[in-house]
Amino acid sequence: MIEWLIRHKHTTIVAVLILCLLGITAAFRIPVQMIPDLEVRTISVQTQWPGATPQDIEKEILIEQEEFLRTIPNLQRMESTASTGQATIELDFPYSINVAETLILVNNALTQVPNYPENVDEPKIFAASFSSNAFMYFRVAPVEGNPQQLDMIMMRDYIEDNVRPRMSSVAGVSQVEVSGGAERQVRIQLDDAALVQHNVSVADVQRVLRARNQDTSAGDLEQGKRLYLLRTTGRYDALEDIGDTIIRRDGQQLVRVGRDSCKIRQREVNFLKIMPIYKFNKRYFY
């Protein structure tokens, strides 16, 4: 082999030059990234239980969810974390999986959990990848001088309802989180005299509101080759619905919560500006 290369040195030189030329061309055309984009293979499940201890979350949520999640095909690793008010489960899959189908399998597995304690939010499922170490932050602030006198603490609802959906629809965006501000709440102020008059306790009002503000599955209805899933919707959509809630019957009279007790502060939102703050590999660029 070496003897042939020496005898045909001109051919060998030309071949080596061609290989060097191809190598240099490939080196300039291959994209170089500090954190290369990899196919999504990590799916996270987050469940919120406000005020619960990590011990309760592990016993009441994580153990129940793990029992059904571990049966998902192609699952390589499952890591669970319990913290105050939140349960997190990370599921690792091979790079060759179909992420959309796997998300459906994860959601189907979670629906098999018999029940959750009261005040537990629905589990949130989202996919992540190793390339998600690069973030983009946006700081929302009023224009200079704040001509509308906007209360930025109460601006969270506007961001959640208007800004977040638009950012989530941008191509390449995996997840959008909103932090800061204050979440909107409905405060019901009870009249002590009215409670005594109608023999209603605060616990009665709380129990009725909790039972009323939920959606319930009513089973299924089979008709020929079609199967209809029945579902009753009962969550509150407006303040008037809360006020019309019946607490109890007092003879021929219906005792309701009362619309005047439901008040919420609303703000007009105008003249906002959004300033980007880029974060990449723990270095900030403004």
Buried (B, 14 or more C-beta within 10 A) or exposed (E): EEEEEEEEEEEEEEEEEEEEEEEEEEEEEEEEEEEEEEEBBBBBBBBBBEEBEBEBBBBBBBEBBBEBBEEBEBBEEBEBBBEEBBBBBBBEBEEEBEBEEBBEBBEEBBEEBEEBEEEBEEBEBEBBBEBBEEEEEBEBEBEEEEEBEBEBEBBBBBBBEEBBEEBEEEEEEEEBEBEEBEEBEEEBEBEEEEBEEBEBEEEBBEEBBEEBEEEEEEEEEEEEEEEEEEEEEEEBEEBEBBBBBEBBEEEEEEBBBBEEBBEEEEBEBEEBEEEEEEEEEEEEEE
